[in-house]
Amino acid sequence: MFTPELTQQLAAKLQQAQDTRTQLEHFSKHFAGMTIEDGYRISRAWVALQLAQGRQVIGHKIGLTSRAMQQSSQIAEPDYGTLLDSMLFSCTPGQMLDIPAARFIAPRVEVELAFVLKTPLKGPNITQEQVIAATDYVTPAVEIIDARIEQFDRHTKVMRKVYDTISDNAANAGIVIGAQRAAPRNIDLPWVGAILRQNGVVEETGLAAGVQGHPAIGIAWLANKLAPWGEHLEAGQIVLAGSFTRPVPGKAGDLFEADYGPLGQLNFRFV
């Protein structure tokens, strides 16, 4: 059913949705036989469109890492997407970063750890220890997710399928970095914690252990999942290991503070 022509058509629809800030109906609603592989083909075609416009790949993201999110999405493993330079928002310690709310449709904020690689990771059979050895440093990161494909069907209110989320580049739209850096062997990664405040109110707290027990596990998983596509994680890339808090909706005027304790804070507001 999913011919190369159809894949390209749906990728173009995603680009138009991003450009116009207008959400699409679920692809899975119109193509009942859609598969996870179809979703990744569409996502890759959409990324290719953006690369043709001059964007550059800066890394990857892993989503749906918590058991609760996997159960709600009716899948048994995470999903992943591609990070582009247009998504990156960098700040300095103590800075309040302004992020244009008009860049997004329905932004939500997640608390994560980012792994920055010093050597490539090529699957299959990458292990957690190999991830640690290949990592230059770990740093706090906030992911801003968005929905070019609407989260809930506008007519039935049914939640989108995982194929839709995967097509939508695993819902990625932005990444905020700029706090402290730590060598991965110098910190107890599962015990890294964060407090997420929205307009001064604590909305979420969590530990990185919520990401499959250890955030490096997901990085190894991703390297192995990319291998059949002839792809790998490259030196210098940023890899988001997955959120260990629920996504918190944001809008223009909202101020967010992600406090990672010894690793510093990420402070930004939608304007």
Summary of the structure (lengths in Angstrom):
residues: 271
radius of gyration: 17.6
end to end distance: 42.5
largest distance: 51.3
contacts: 922
relative contact order: 0.22
helix: 34%
strand: 31%
